Amino acid sequence: MGRKKKPLPLLEGVRIESVAAEGKSLFHWNDMVVFVPWCVPGDVCDVQLRRKKHSYAEGEVVRFVEYSSVRTQPFCQHFGVCGGCKWQMLPYEEQLRMKQQQVEDQLRRIGKVELPPTRPIMGSTKTTEYRNKLDFGCANKRWLTTQQLALSTQQKDIPAIGFHITGAFDKILPIEKCWLMDDLHNEIRNAIRDYAVEHGLSFFDLREQKGLLRDVIIRNSLSGEWLVILQFHYDETGGDAEAQALMQYVADRFPQITSLMYVDNQKCNDTIGDLDIRLFRGRDHIFEIMEGLRFKVGPKSFYQTNTEQAYHLYSVVRELAFSHPSTLDSKLPLVYDLYTGTGTIANFVASHASKVIGIEYVPEAIEDAKENSRINGIDNTLFFAGDMKDILTDDFIDRHGRPDIVITDPPRAGMHPDVVKTILRTAPQKIVYVSCNPATQARDLQELDKEYKVVAVQPVDMFPHTPHVENVVLLVRRA
């Protein structure tokens, strides 16, 4: 027989010391760091250890002995179960302070480069209903809390529309009201759920890969337009008639939807980038507006999810790229916009440049970027679709010109090492690095530090009530 594992201890009356990564908090015990969720510094609680490693442990709170003086009351009924908005129990001013500290710590600890004083973080203009896009999964088995499972009368196999639960990929937490987006999205989602239940539509089973109703994507814009995509999974007996009836119901019930679309997804995942999305009513896109510019956003397009704060983010990018002192002369610079998405930054800064060249992986996004230039009468942009490390080569730069300024806004993983090397060989005068992950940004800064000096750091909060933070860094070529 194998040896029994020694039970992990219950730690009583511990005081939470500070916040940690991924929205968790920490305290020290026996020269070990212990991470716990849903706490704030100053909370005193009993913590049951669930996992123990050599230098750290993870636990969960089984009882709060005393609440911290900085704690505030969460406003969402799903807080503590839903995996989002993990910092609702922190006042917003405290969230901003911690995000600023997170940026500074990661740039110094991981980047190990010389840094100027960090500018004060820019708080979001809205702290609720700030998102322009949400994605809701559908499942034939809803997630039940421990308390619900304890009730013998509680039905277990009830379908739900909501958010995926971490660690339970096949179950969905049913969402009644989410505060992240205009309240109309709650009405749309709940109406789809109620119709599907009333008419006996099957909800998707993620383990068995069957069931009709699979996913709901909702987008809106400051121009007042709404885009809704229903994702179905037809089986061998069909399902299109039921899907079409649901689509007609949504169209009739919500005339505010200007773009109503659907897709049949037979894959094992919910991504739709490689699928044919069909238009049911309206047009196949909506428009976002920013500083007099109109941006076309389609069903596959990337656009910053906090529209109003995106304007402030892009304004920071423009200011650092063109207004900050540098060795650039009076000529209009050539700008490369890497990971351009739908060309929002490229078109936003085009009036300050001789030409802007944007590169993006998603072909549909590049078509939107070109269309956005056309719509706004911008004729000094060029856009290219493809993998960044394959497109941005020495031959490409020889053909299109050596950039004076590089703006880069990569995904969370940061830039591919080949892209960093190409930028170093290209030797632009300035680099403006926008990142949604300061840790990978710091890693890339360490490599760029060979030829560039960091002269400005500006955190921007795009995601209130979460530990995520956007950060903009200006690098200037060393003399």
Secondary structure, 3 states (H helix, E strand, C coil): CCCCCCCCCEEEEEECCEECHHHCEEEEECCEEEEECCCCCCCEEEEEEEEECCCEEEEEEEEEEECCCCCCCCCCCCCCCCCCCCCCCCCHHHHHHHHHHHHHHHHHHHHCCCCCCCCCCECCCCCCCCECEEEEEEECCECCCHHHHCCCCCCCCCCEEEEEECCEEEEEEECCCCCCCCCHHHHHHHHHHHHHHHCCCCECECCCCECCEEEEEEEECCCCCEEEEEEECCECCECHHHHHHHHHHHHHHCCCEEEEEEEECCCCCCCCCCCCCEEEEECCCEEEEECCEEEEECCCCCCCCEHHHHHHHHHHHHHHHHCCCCCCCCCCCEEEEECCCCCHHHHHHHHHCCEEEEEECCHHHHHHHHHHHHHCCCCCEEEEECCHHHHCCHHHHHHHCCCCEEEECCCCCCCCHHHHHHHHHHCCCEEEEEECCHHHHHHHHHHHCCCEEEEEEEEECCCCCCCCCEEEEEEEECC
